[in-house]
Amino acid sequence: MLTYVKVVRITLLTFLLFVPAHVLAQTDNEYQTDAVLWTQSSAEYRALALQAFNLARLRVDQDLAQHRTRRRSARPAIIVDVDETVMDNSRFQAELILRGIAYTPQAWTAWCDRAEAGAVPGALEFLNYAFRRGVRVFYITNRRQTEKAGTVRNLEKLGFPGVSEETVMIREQGTTSSKESRRQTVRSRYRVVLLVGDNLNDFNDDFTGKSIADRKAQVDREQAEFGAQYIVIPNPMYGDWENAVYGNASNETERRERRRAALRGITVQPGP
């Protein structure tokens, strides 16, 4: 039976997404159309996701083979992000574009409560493969405490393995977006074989708050980790890469200007 709170949240999402668009805060989010359309429609996106999880499976097999004869070796674990890493929220992103309305935390929470996100291609098969071989799976997400129940329900409904209060590690109230303390909690008890994410901050905090150039330079410094311990899932819809583009832009007009300024053309180059 739905609780009163769940009914309220579902009702809120219905209001936010299905009332006439002119009633809601309007925004120019048409620029996101290609990113969402590519995620939903391109076979290339599916191929890249499958490629990433195929590589992840290979790395798990290699790790288990290397530690097979080590009696005192810690139990292996995989750390995955949730949104756009194992669960696909592109329908939510698409609805905002179709309605021409702005993202709000309230609409996002209500979407989480609906537990209707799909699985990213290859994620379900890979994690169940690893789980059957004794690898523990931890879902480290920056969803909030109020969104945890819906997240757990969604993961379970899709068939992801080992979903529990312990393994779904959300962002606690009053904490920063850094996942490092949660990653260290897992590392204190397990041998972390792989980290899988769509955002560089899903791997460590080396990329936090850095410029476009500095993020790229940091990737170059850590290039040996990508494909070895870090597996990146493509996500053109949103992420911390946007923060590097937008900086401290406070409104849509400034954000539009920053987007154009960051584009590198043939004859017109971005300013300093």
C-alpha positions in Angstrom: 0.0 0.0 0.0 1.3 3.5 -0.9 2.1 5.7 2.1 0.8 9.2 2.3 4.3 10.6 1.5 4.6 8.4 -1.6 1.2 9.5 -2.8 2.1 13.2 -2.4 5.4 12.7 -4.3 3.8 10.9 -7.1 1.1 13.5 -7.3 3.8 16.2 -7.3 5.6 14.6 -10.3 2.3 14.3 -12.1 1.7 18.0 -11.5 5.2 19.0 -12.5 5.2 17.0 -15.7 1.7 16.9 -16.9 0.0 20.2 -16.1 0.0 22.7 -19.0 3.5 23.9 -19.5 2.7 27.6 -19.3 1.8 27.1 -15.6 5.3 26.0 -14.8 8.7 27.7 -14.8 9.8 27.8 -18.4 13.3 27.3 -19.5 15.1 27.0 -22.8 16.4 23.4 -22.6 16.1 22.6 -26.3 19.9 22.5 -26.5 19.7 19.2 -24.6 17.6 17.5 -27.2 20.5 15.9 -29.2 22.1 14.5 -26.1 18.9 12.9 -24.9 18.0 11.7 -28.4 21.4 10.2 -28.8 21.1 8.3 -25.5 17.6 7.0 -26.4 17.9 6.4 -30.1 21.5 5.7 -31.2 22.8 2.2 -31.6 26.2 3.7 -30.9 25.3 4.6 -27.3 24.1 1.0 -26.8 27.3 -0.3 -28.4 29.5 1.9 -26.2 27.7 0.8 -23.0 28.0 -2.9 -23.9 31.6 -2.4 -24.8 32.3 -0.8 -21.4 30.6 -3.6 -19.5 32.3 -6.3 -21.7 35.6 -4.8 -20.7 34.5 -4.7 -17.0 33.7 -8.4 -17.2 37.1 -9.2 -18.6 38.7 -7.2 -15.7 36.7 -9.1 -13.1 37.7 -12.4 -14.6 41.4 -11.3 -14.5 41.2 -10.2 -10.9 39.5 -13.4 -9.7 42.0 -15.5 -11.5 44.9 -13.6 -9.9 43.5 -14.0 -6.4 42.2 -17.5 -6.7 45.1 -19.1 -4.7 45.5 -16.3 -2.2 43.7 -17.6 0.9 43.8 -14.4 2.9 42.7 -12.1 0.1 39.8 -9.8 1.0 36.5 -10.4 -0.7 36.2 -8.6 -4.0 33.8 -5.8 -4.6 32.6 -3.5 -7.4 31.6 0.1 -6.8 29.1 1.5 -9.3 27.3 4.9 -9.6 23.6 4.6 -10.2 22.2 7.3 -12.5 23.3 6.9 -16.1 25.7 4.2 -15.0 23.4 1.4 -14.2 20.0 3.1 -14.4 18.8 5.2 -17.4 16.8 8.3 -16.5 16.6 9.7 -20.1 12.8 9.6 -20.0 12.8 12.1 -17.2 15.3 14.3 -19.1 13.2 14.0 -22.2 10.0 15.0 -20.5 11.5 18.2 -19.2 12.5 19.1 -22.8 9.1 18.1 -24.3 7.4 20.3 -21.7 9.9 23.1 -21.9 10.2 23.2 -18.1 13.2 23.5 -15.7 14.7 20.7 -13.6 13.7 21.0 -10.0 14.8 18.8 -7.0 11.2 18.2 -6.2 10.4 16.8 -9.7 13.6 14.6 -9.4 12.6 13.2 -6.1 9.2 12.4 -7.3 10.7 10.6 -10.4 12.9 8.6 -8.1 9.9 7.5 -6.1 8.1 6.3 -9.2 11.0 3.7 -9.6 10.5 3.7 -13.4 14.1 4.2 -14.6 15.4 1.6 -17.1 18.6 -0.3 -17.0 21.7 1.0 -18.9 22.5 -1.6 -21.7 24.8 -4.3 -20.3 24.7 -3.2 -16.7 22.3 -5.8 -15.4 24.0 -8.7 -17.1 27.5 -7.6 -16.0 26.6 -7.1 -12.3 24.7 -10.3 -12.1 27.7 -12.1 -13.7 30.1 -10.6 -11.1 27.7 -11.3 -8.2 27.4 -14.9 -9.1 31.1 -15.2 -8.9 31.2 -13.9 -5.3 31.8 -10.2 -6.1 29.9 -7.8 -3.8 28.2 -4.9 -5.5 28.0 -1.4 -3.9 25.8 1.3 -5.4 27.2 4.7 -4.4 24.9 7.5 -5.5 24.3 11.1 -4.7 20.6 10.6 -4.5 19.3 11.8 -1.1 17.9 9.9 1.9 14.3 10.8 0.8 15.1 9.1 -2.5 16.6 5.9 -1.2 13.4 3.8 -0.9 12.5 4.5 -4.5 16.1 3.8 -5.6 16.2 0.5 -3.9 12.8 -0.4 -5.3 13.8 0.5 -8.8 17.1 -1.5 -8.6 15.3 -4.5 -7.3 12.5 -4.3 -9.9 15.1 -4.3 -12.7 16.8 -7.3 -11.2 20.1 -5.8 -10.0 22.0 -8.1 -7.5 22.7 -7.6 -3.8 20.5 -4.5 -3.3 20.1 -3.7 0.3 20.1 -0.9 2.9 23.8 -1.5 3.3 24.9 -1.7 -0.4 22.9 1.3 -1.6 25.0 4.2 -0.2 23.2 7.5 -0.7 24.4 11.0 0.1 23.7 11.7 3.7 22.1 14.9 4.9 24.5 17.8 5.4 27.4 16.2 3.5 29.1 17.3 0.3 28.7 15.6 -3.1 32.1 13.8 -2.6 31.8 10.0 -2.6 35.3 9.5 -1.2 34.3 8.6 2.4 31.8 6.1 1.1 34.4 4.6 -1.2 36.8 4.3 1.7 34.2 2.6 3.8 33.9 -0.1 1.1 37.7 -0.3 0.7 38.2 -0.9 4.4 36.4 -4.2 4.2 36.8 -5.3 0.5 39.2 -5.5 -2.3 37.7 -3.1 -4.9 38.2 -4.6 -8.3 36.5 -1.9 -10.3 34.7 1.4 -10.1 32.1 2.1 -12.8 30.6 5.6 -13.4 29.5 8.2 -16.0 31.2 11.0 -14.2 34.9 11.3 -13.3 34.0 12.2 -9.7 32.6 8.6 -9.5 36.3 7.4 -9.4 38.0 9.9 -7.1 38.0 13.6 -6.1 41.0 14.6 -8.3 38.6 16.2 -10.8 36.5 18.2 -8.5 36.1 21.9 -9.1 38.6 21.9 -12.0 38.5 23.8 -15.3 38.0 22.1 -18.7 41.8 22.1 -19.3 42.6 20.9 -15.8 40.1 18.0 -16.0 41.6 16.9 -19.3 45.1 17.1 -17.9 44.1 15.0 -14.8 42.7 12.4 -17.1 46.0 12.2 -18.9 47.9 11.8 -15.6 45.5 8.9 -14.6 45.2 7.4 -18.1 46.5 4.0 -17.0 43.5 3.6 -14.7 40.9 3.9 -17.4 39.9 0.5 -18.7 41.9 -1.1 -15.9 40.2 0.0 -12.7 38.0 2.8 -14.0 35.2 2.0 -16.4 33.4 5.0 -17.9 29.8 4.9 -19.2 28.9 7.6 -21.8 26.5 10.3 -20.6 26.2 13.4 -22.8 23.0 14.6 -21.0 24.5 16.1 -17.8 27.4 15.8 -15.4 30.3 17.6 -13.7 31.7 18.4 -17.1 28.9 21.0 -17.3 30.2 22.7 -14.2 33.6 23.2 -15.9 31.8 24.9 -18.8 29.5 27.0 -16.8 31.7 28.1 -13.9 29.7 30.4 -11.6 27.1 31.3 -14.2 23.9 32.0 -12.3 21.2 32.2 -15.0 20.3 30.7 -18.3 21.4 33.7 -20.3 24.9 33.4 -18.8 24.9 29.6 -19.3 24.0 30.0 -23.0 26.9 32.5 -23.4 29.3 30.1 -21.7 28.2 27.2 -23.9 28.9 29.3 -27.0 32.2 30.6 -25.7 33.4 27.1 -25.1 32.8 25.9 -28.6 35.9 25.6 -30.8 35.2 26.5 -34.4 37.4 26.8 -37.5 37.9 30.5 -37.6 36.2 31.7 -34.4 38.0 30.5 -31.3 36.8 30.9 -27.7 38.0 33.9 -25.7 40.2 33.7 -22.6 
